[in-house]
């Protein structure tokens, strides 16, 4: 079904282009996904057979997830309505799915009326000045006639109030919001940044074998095209990520065929371009959703019929896999170690030093904020001796991790990585420092959630006792939680440093070895039929980059995807 809008005629006339690009991408992506699905499913069955568990030590209690539909933010504010090209007062609601919902008014929201708009800000960027927004949006609007234009620069959107918030998104129309007060602007922009962080990275935290298979397939798919390392468009869910892959190929065609034909003033052309881009993206996303669903069903049908056989032949599968792993290790170990020694090892200490400062400062700030809030709770109780007020204060403490304004000073410490790691963009061709920043900030928020939850759980038995004993209990529980926080913080920071170092430097090694480590297709011709054919696909995939030695440092371990593929295959001797 085609999306509506004034660009529908163009989309209809060029439907074959969108359809062809989408079908080609899914067709080319399918072999990678099928192979990685086999690997991930095989490892999933193996973990069940061997009853493998995650032995990551943690002292703080893990806070349960919020109930679906929990409201994080609601307020009336000015929003630019793209359909009527006017500013309107809207009632904005953000729930814990991190979508920005816009309603006619509060009463419409309370009656359960469908929102007038719903923005899921995957891949977005938040800006609070017109100049910053124009600079970013113009960078993604390669106007072919801008250099010959002599019109006076006009605001893209005329602001009705003094304090704007711009939400830029790569393939969707941008969001525009406005406030009378700077404090309201800061609160909303901090909240949007939180939403973007979670929408960008929450899918990658999923532990299902299907999610693991998809992310590894995307990595290999792009690697085959010569793109190594992280990709800034791995944001949102799997449909959004695969749609981004299609748009990456489609965008140059749109720019070449369409932009030169656009008429009118720059802002009119820009607005038309953003509208067409959104409708093209929605069309692609619809087709991708159908294609990916069919692909997943094919893979599920294959594995469903083989699960019993895989379980019974697991020893044979693992022996064959380990045999091939040994052969491949012997082949790539020497060039990998040489590449590491020359291109990576000399820079590891300096990169780690630049990482440690901002990251450690951020976690220290989280600790200080927690201690400060608990001290205020304690002092208030010692003054009032009121258990009811204490319970109310404790409830407010539980919402601290969701308070974007209070958490912002903690997150800002980590933002310094953007400046500290600038040289990585040229030395290691790693331009996506913001991915490291956002994941670290998510870890900080999660640790704060665990800290306040543990505090509440440990203090609860003491809430009905004498005031003097309760005051003593608050202090004792605080000190206990701080000790647990220090341990967990140290563990998390070590993981962040390890994963960041691998994420930054491993692509350099991969690229250096690319010419000698190309996968050989059809290399297991003797494994035909049933579980052996399935094993062939698994072995083919398992002996790709994930099983290449990662001898970066005595203190490094592979990334999550590497660990999940085959932990035994990655016990290599460091340089």
KACOR-V153849 format. One record per pair of residues at least 6 apart in sequence whose C-alpha atoms are under 6 Angstrom apart, sorted by the first residue. I is the first residue (numbers start at 1). J is the second residue. Records with the same first field share a line. If there is no record, write none. Layout:
# KACOR-V153849
I->J / J
This chain:
# KACOR-V153849
7->276
22->246
32->217
33->217
35->537 / 541
36->213 / 217
37->213
38->538
39->538
40->209 / 213
58->488
59->484
60->450 / 484
61->450 / 454
62->450
63->450 / 453
69->95
70->95 / 96
71->94 / 95
72->94 / 95
73->93 / 94
74->92 / 93
75->91 / 92
76->90 / 91
77->89 / 90
78->88 / 89 / 177 / 178
79->87 / 88 / 176 / 177
80->86 / 87 / 176
81->87
90->103 / 104 / 105
91->102 / 103 / 105 / 106
92->101 / 102
93->101
94->100
98->195
99->119 / 120
100->118 / 119
101->115 / 117 / 118
102->115 / 116 / 117
103->115 / 116
121->196
122->196 / 199 / 200 / 235 / 236
123->235
124->168 / 169
125->167 / 168
126->166 / 167
127->165 / 166
128->164 / 165
156->267
161->178 / 179 / 180
163->178 / 179
164->177 / 178
165->177
166->175 / 176
167->174 / 175
168->174
171->277 / 278
172->278
173->274
179->185
187->405
190->404
191->404
197->438
199->236
200->235 / 236
203->237
228->507
229->507
234->241
239->289
243->285
262->269
321->539
339->509
358->413 / 414
359->414
362->410 / 413 / 414
365->410
366->410
385->467
398->452
401->445 / 448 / 449
411->441
424->430
425->431
462->470
498->556
499->559
527->533
546->562
549->572
551->574 / 575
553->574
554->574
